[in-house]
Amino acid sequence: MAVNWKDVYSDSVSRVGFDTETREMLVEWKTGKVSGYVGVEEQLVDQISRSVSVGGAIHSLVKGKYGHRYR
């Protein structure tokens, strides 16, 4: 797994990343769980990592629009 992780400042998210092998966005939650969102472009991952509200950006731009699985 080749993941480019970015630490973020968020109440609910520890870091976000992009897996270059599976082409999916990874979200490591403060709970320790890691979500994978299939089909999210790397540019969107970068945009989300720089958002004022990372959790809000994930909710509005990713959830319900891309396939999800816990990893």
KEDOTOR-717721 format. One record per residue (C-alpha): residue in one letter; x negated, y, z. Coordinates in steps of 0.05 Angstrom, whole numbers, plus 32768, in hexadecimal, padded with zeros to 4 digits. Layout:
aXYZ...
! end
This chain:
m800080008000a7FE280437FEAv800780798010n7FF780C38011w801280D88056k801F811F806Cd802B813080B5v8067815E80BDy8083818A80F4s80C9816F8103d80F48159813Ds81068117811Av80CF810980E7s808580FA80F7r806C80F880B0v808080EE8068g805A80CB8031f805B80B27FEAd8049806A7FDAt8027806C7F97e802F80217F8Ct807A801B7F99r808A80637F84e80B380727FC1m80B780A77FF6l80A7808F803Cv80C180B1807Be80A4809F80BFw80D880B380F3k80C780C7813At80E78085814Fg80AE8060812Bk80DB804480F3v80C5804F80ACs80F8805B8074g80E98052802By811180787FF6v8109805B7FB0g810280897F75v80F280CA7F98e80BF80F17F6Fe807D81027F90q808A814D7F84l80CA81487FADv80A581267FE5d8073815F7FE6q80AC81927FE6i80CE816F8020s808D816B8048r808781B78044s80D081C68056v80E281EF8092s811281B780A5v80F58174808Fg812F814C80AAg8161817B808Aa813D81768047i813D812A804Ah8187812B805Bs819B815A8023l816A81467FECv815F80FB7FF7k819280D68022g81CA80B87FFAk81A780C97FB8y817080957FB9g816C804C7FCDh815780418016r8135800A803Cy81118005807Fr80C97FEE8078
! end
